[in-house]
Amino acid sequence: MADLIGQSQYKDRIRGLVQGDDATPELWNGPLQDLINNDKFLNDTKLDKTEVATNGANKIPRLNAQGVGDFSITGQAASVADGSVTDTKIATAAVTTTKLADGAATDTKIGNRTINDNQAPMSNTGLLGALLNGLAYMIKAITGKSDWKTAPVKTIEQLNSEKANLNGGATFTNGHVVVDCGGSASECFIIARMDGGVSDEGGLVVDQGGPYRVRMTAQGSGADNGANNFNIKYEKAADKALAAKGKLNIQGFSQVKLGDLDVVSPNYLIRRSGKDANGIFTQVDYLRPDGTLAIRTNLTGAPDANGNYPTMTIKKYELDGSTLISNVSYPITYDGDGDYLNVG
């Protein structure tokens, strides 16, 4: 039995059978050969994906008007459909960066990204989303706000224009200088200090803009030798000369402690107790207006023949009336009539 061998030839028509045709091989083999030739042509000219990928040109079979197949290697194949390149295609490298034209990846094509300003930056290199998150995190840290988009109370330019030049002196107009320790248990001070501490050029000046002012300064070597001074001067602003008259008013206090000196308030309430056989009160209490104990004196030691005590003990208390500040005993001297002249 003979085989029909296909030839790579294409025909767009074959002979049709009509009434009266003989059932002979010569009549049937002709149309069958045309069909086999068409199959061979289509198989030979199908799209070779490997070849397209290798030479970079489209090679797609086309039929001319006569039904004869030819090829296009001029890039005239149909373009990629709109929206057919998805993020999955890019992620799997089905569409590589070399296939993208410069400027083709517009913001619209890149799509929206959501900022996470709680993600701290970890590196100078990373995905765009991670880098943007790090920038937003740092912006929030600079502004001190809870959201990176919230504007700060003052811009850096405003802070720069309002900053205090502490090296050359600072002037604050129509405002206050406040040191707020925020309830911290640690010490919190405003300190004006000069190296050496031997002059009174440094310190605190209270000035209302007039010809006189109050200046508070400290002097001394720093050693605990009694040579250290703290000075409050009422002076002329022009030349720092001591002014002739001025008042230092301390209001709202019943006791002011200045080293070993106490200024006793005239508003103390006096309470005497411990009356002995000679009619002498051996204890005197000085109470603040709020009733707390400020000072207590006691006559101590054995009385002499006249009933006079040789010493007086003086105790001083904090504002709570119970915490002892000092406890000192002084000798008492008397005159010839038995009246005391001096304590201490």
C-alpha positions as CSV (number, residue, x, y, z in Angstrom):
1,M,0.0,0.0,0.0
2,A,1.5,3.3,-1.1
3,D,1.7,6.3,1.3
4,L,0.7,9.9,0.4
5,I,3.7,12.1,1.4
6,G,2.8,15.7,2.4
7,Q,4.5,18.7,0.8
8,S,4.8,22.1,2.4
9,Q,2.4,23.7,0.1
10,Y,-0.8,25.5,0.9
11,K,-4.1,25.6,-1.1
12,D,-7.2,27.4,-0.1
13,R,-9.4,25.0,-2.0
14,I,-9.7,21.3,-3.1
15,R,-11.7,19.5,-5.7
16,G,-15.1,18.6,-4.6
17,L,-16.9,15.3,-5.4
18,V,-19.8,15.4,-7.8
19,Q,-22.5,12.9,-8.8
20,G,-21.1,10.2,-11.0
21,D,-17.5,10.3,-9.8
22,D,-15.9,6.9,-9.8
23,A,-14.6,5.5,-6.5
24,T,-11.0,5.1,-7.8
25,P,-7.7,5.9,-6.1
26,E,-6.8,8.3,-8.9
27,L,-9.9,10.4,-8.1
28,W,-9.7,10.4,-4.3
29,N,-5.9,10.7,-3.8
30,G,-5.8,14.2,-5.4
31,P,-8.0,15.9,-2.8
32,L,-6.4,13.9,0.1
33,Q,-2.9,15.0,-1.1
34,D,-4.0,18.7,-1.0
35,L,-5.3,18.3,2.6
36,I,-2.0,16.6,3.7
37,N,0.0,19.3,2.0
38,N,-1.9,22.0,3.9
39,D,-1.2,20.2,7.2
40,K,2.4,20.0,6.4
41,F,2.6,23.7,5.6
42,L,0.9,24.8,8.8
43,N,3.1,22.5,10.9
44,D,6.3,23.8,9.2
45,T,5.4,27.5,9.6
46,K,4.0,27.5,13.2
47,L,5.5,30.2,15.7
48,D,8.7,29.0,17.1
49,K,8.9,30.6,20.7
50,T,12.5,29.7,21.1
51,E,13.5,31.4,17.9
52,V,11.5,34.5,18.8
53,A,13.1,34.7,22.2
54,T,16.6,34.2,20.7
55,N,16.6,36.7,17.8
56,G,14.4,39.2,19.5
57,A,12.0,39.6,16.4
58,N,8.5,38.5,15.8
59,K,8.3,35.6,13.4
60,I,4.6,35.1,12.8
61,P,3.3,33.4,9.6
62,R,0.9,35.3,7.4
63,L,-0.9,34.4,4.2
64,N,-0.8,36.6,1.2
65,A,-3.7,37.3,-1.1
66,Q,-2.9,34.1,-3.1
67,G,-3.0,32.0,0.1
68,V,0.8,31.5,0.1
69,G,2.5,31.7,3.5
70,D,5.3,34.1,4.2
71,F,6.9,35.6,7.3
72,S,7.1,38.9,9.0
73,I,10.4,39.7,10.8
74,T,9.7,43.4,11.0
75,G,7.9,43.5,14.4
76,Q,4.5,43.9,12.8
77,A,2.9,41.3,15.1
78,A,0.1,42.3,17.4
79,S,1.2,44.4,20.5
80,V,0.7,43.3,24.1
81,A,-2.9,43.9,25.2
82,D,-3.6,46.8,27.5
83,G,-3.5,45.8,31.2
84,S,-2.2,42.3,30.4
85,V,1.2,42.8,32.1
86,T,0.4,42.4,35.9
87,D,2.5,42.6,39.0
88,T,2.7,38.8,38.9
89,K,4.3,38.9,35.4
90,I,6.9,41.4,36.6
91,A,7.6,39.5,39.8
92,T,8.2,36.3,37.9
93,A,10.4,38.2,35.4
94,A,8.1,37.3,32.6
95,V,8.5,41.0,31.7
96,T,12.1,42.1,32.5
97,T,13.4,45.7,33.0
98,T,15.0,45.6,29.6
99,K,11.5,45.4,28.1
100,L,10.4,48.6,29.8
101,A,11.0,51.9,28.0
102,D,12.6,54.7,30.0
103,G,9.9,56.7,31.8
104,A,7.3,54.0,31.2
105,A,6.9,53.1,34.9
106,T,4.9,56.2,35.8
107,D,3.4,56.8,39.3
108,T,0.0,55.6,38.0
109,K,1.5,52.3,36.8
110,I,3.5,51.9,40.0
111,G,0.3,52.3,42.0
112,N,-0.4,53.5,45.6
113,R,1.9,52.7,48.5
114,T,0.9,52.9,52.2
115,I,3.3,54.5,54.6
116,N,4.1,52.8,58.0
117,D,5.7,55.5,60.1
118,N,6.3,53.1,63.0
119,Q,8.9,51.2,61.0
120,A,12.4,52.5,61.8
121,P,15.0,52.6,59.1
122,M,17.4,49.7,59.0
123,S,19.5,50.3,55.9
124,N,20.3,52.7,53.1
125,T,19.3,49.9,50.6
126,G,15.9,48.3,50.4
127,L,12.5,48.2,48.7
128,L,10.9,51.5,48.0
129,G,8.1,50.9,50.5
130,A,10.6,50.2,53.3
131,L,12.8,53.2,52.5
132,L,9.7,55.5,52.5
133,N,8.6,54.0,55.9
134,G,12.0,54.8,57.3
135,L,11.9,58.4,56.1
136,A,8.4,58.9,57.6
137,Y,9.6,57.4,60.9
138,M,12.5,59.9,61.1
139,I,10.2,62.8,60.2
140,K,7.9,61.8,63.0
141,A,10.9,61.6,65.4
142,I,12.0,65.1,64.4
143,T,8.6,66.8,64.8
144,G,7.7,64.9,67.9
145,K,4.2,64.3,66.6
146,S,2.3,61.0,66.6
147,D,1.8,61.1,62.8
148,W,4.5,62.0,60.2
149,K,2.0,64.1,58.3
150,T,1.2,66.4,61.3
151,A,3.0,69.7,61.1
152,P,5.3,70.6,64.0
153,V,4.5,73.5,66.4
154,K,7.4,75.5,64.9
155,T,9.5,75.0,61.9
156,I,13.3,74.6,62.0
157,E,13.6,78.1,60.5
158,Q,11.4,79.5,63.3
159,L,13.5,77.8,66.0
160,N,16.7,79.1,64.4
161,S,15.4,82.7,64.3
162,E,14.2,82.5,68.0
163,K,17.2,80.6,69.4
164,A,19.2,82.1,72.3
165,N,22.8,82.9,71.5
166,L,24.1,81.8,74.9
167,N,27.7,82.5,73.9
168,G,27.1,86.2,73.3
169,G,24.3,86.7,75.7
170,A,20.6,86.3,75.2
171,T,17.5,88.7,75.4
172,F,14.0,87.3,75.8
173,T,11.4,89.9,74.9
174,N,8.0,89.8,76.5
175,G,8.4,86.3,77.8
176,H,9.6,84.0,80.6
177,V,12.5,81.7,81.0
178,V,11.1,78.6,82.6
179,V,13.1,75.5,83.8
180,D,10.5,72.7,84.2
181,C,11.9,69.6,85.8
182,G,8.8,67.7,85.0
183,G,8.3,66.4,88.5
184,S,11.7,64.7,88.4
185,A,13.3,63.8,91.8
186,S,16.7,64.8,90.5
187,E,18.1,68.3,91.1
188,C,17.2,71.1,88.7
189,F,18.9,74.5,88.8
190,I,19.5,77.6,86.8
191,I,23.2,78.2,87.3
192,A,25.3,81.3,86.4
193,R,28.9,80.3,87.0
194,M,32.3,81.8,86.3
195,D,35.6,79.9,86.3
196,G,37.6,80.7,89.5
197,G,34.6,82.3,91.3
198,V,36.8,85.0,92.8
199,S,34.9,88.1,91.5
200,D,31.3,89.1,91.5
201,E,30.9,89.6,87.7
202,G,28.7,86.5,87.3
203,G,25.4,85.9,88.9
204,L,21.8,86.9,88.7
205,V,20.6,90.4,88.1
206,V,17.0,91.5,88.6
207,D,16.5,94.7,86.5
208,Q,13.3,96.5,85.6
209,G,15.1,98.8,83.1
210,G,15.5,101.7,85.5
211,P,18.7,103.2,87.0
212,Y,18.8,100.7,89.9
213,R,18.9,96.9,90.1
214,V,19.5,94.0,92.4
215,R,22.4,91.7,91.8
216,M,23.1,88.4,93.5
217,T,26.6,87.0,93.2
218,A,28.8,84.3,94.8
219,Q,32.5,84.6,95.7
220,G,35.1,82.3,97.1
221,S,37.6,79.6,96.5
222,G,35.2,76.7,96.9
223,A,36.9,75.4,100.1
224,D,34.8,75.1,103.2
225,N,37.0,77.7,105.1
226,G,34.5,80.5,105.9
227,A,35.9,82.6,103.0
228,N,32.9,82.1,100.7
229,N,30.4,84.8,100.3
230,F,27.0,85.2,98.8
231,N,26.2,88.8,98.1
232,I,22.9,90.6,97.4
233,K,23.5,94.2,96.2
234,Y,21.2,97.0,95.5
235,E,23.3,98.9,93.0
236,K,23.3,101.5,90.2
237,A,22.9,99.9,86.8
238,A,25.2,102.3,85.1
239,D,28.4,101.6,87.1
240,K,27.4,98.9,89.6
241,A,28.1,101.3,92.5
242,L,26.3,100.5,95.7
243,A,23.0,102.5,95.8
244,A,22.3,104.6,98.9
245,K,19.0,103.1,99.8
246,G,17.0,100.0,99.1
247,K,14.8,97.5,100.7
248,L,14.9,93.7,100.9
249,N,11.4,92.4,101.5
250,I,10.9,88.8,102.4
251,Q,7.2,88.2,102.5
252,G,5.1,85.2,103.3
253,F,7.8,83.6,105.6
254,S,7.8,83.2,109.4
255,Q,11.4,82.1,109.4
256,V,14.3,82.7,107.0
257,K,17.5,80.6,107.4
258,L,20.7,82.3,106.4
259,G,23.5,79.9,107.4
260,D,23.7,80.0,111.2
261,L,21.4,83.1,111.4
262,D,17.7,82.9,111.7
263,V,15.5,85.9,111.2
264,V,12.7,85.4,113.7
265,S,9.3,86.5,112.6
266,P,7.5,89.0,114.9
267,N,4.3,87.0,114.2
268,Y,5.5,84.1,116.3
269,L,3.1,82.9,119.0
270,I,4.9,82.4,122.4
271,R,3.9,79.6,124.7
272,R,5.6,79.1,128.1
273,S,5.6,76.0,130.3
274,G,7.5,73.9,132.8
275,K,7.2,76.4,135.7
276,D,9.6,75.4,138.6
277,A,9.3,76.0,142.4
278,N,10.8,79.4,142.0
279,G,8.2,80.5,139.5
280,I,10.5,80.4,136.5
281,F,9.2,79.0,133.2
282,T,11.9,76.5,132.1
283,Q,10.5,76.1,128.5
284,V,9.4,78.6,125.9
285,D,8.0,77.6,122.5
286,Y,7.8,79.9,119.5
287,L,5.0,78.9,117.1
288,R,4.4,79.9,113.6
289,P,1.1,81.4,112.7
290,D,0.0,78.0,111.4
291,G,0.7,76.5,114.8
292,T,3.8,74.5,113.9
293,L,6.8,74.7,116.3
294,A,9.7,76.9,115.1
295,I,11.9,77.3,118.1
296,R,12.0,75.8,121.6
297,T,14.2,77.1,124.5
298,N,14.9,75.1,127.7
299,L,16.7,76.2,130.8
300,T,19.0,73.4,131.7
301,G,21.5,72.4,134.4
302,A,21.2,72.6,138.2
303,P,20.0,76.1,139.4
304,D,22.2,78.1,141.8
305,A,21.2,79.5,145.2
306,N,19.1,82.1,143.5
307,G,17.3,79.6,141.3
308,N,19.1,80.6,138.1
309,Y,19.9,78.0,135.5
310,P,23.5,77.9,134.0
311,T,22.6,77.1,130.4
312,M,19.9,77.5,127.8
313,T,19.3,74.9,125.1
314,I,17.8,76.3,121.8
315,K,16.2,73.9,119.3
316,K,15.1,74.9,115.8
317,Y,12.6,73.0,113.6
318,E,11.7,72.7,110.0
319,L,8.3,74.0,108.7
320,D,6.7,70.7,109.7
321,G,7.3,71.6,113.3
322,S,8.9,68.2,114.1
323,T,12.1,67.8,112.1
324,L,15.0,69.2,114.1
325,I,17.3,71.6,112.3
326,S,19.7,72.4,115.2
327,N,20.2,71.8,118.9
328,V,22.7,74.1,120.6
329,S,23.3,74.9,124.3
330,Y,24.6,78.3,125.4
331,P,25.9,79.5,128.9
332,I,23.9,82.2,130.7
333,T,25.5,85.0,132.5
334,Y,23.8,87.0,135.3
335,D,24.3,90.3,137.0
336,G,24.7,90.9,140.7
337,D,20.9,91.0,141.2
338,G,20.5,87.6,139.6
339,D,19.1,88.9,136.3
340,Y,20.5,87.3,133.2
341,L,22.6,89.5,130.9
342,N,23.7,87.2,128.1
343,V,22.9,83.9,126.5
344,G,26.0,82.6,124.7
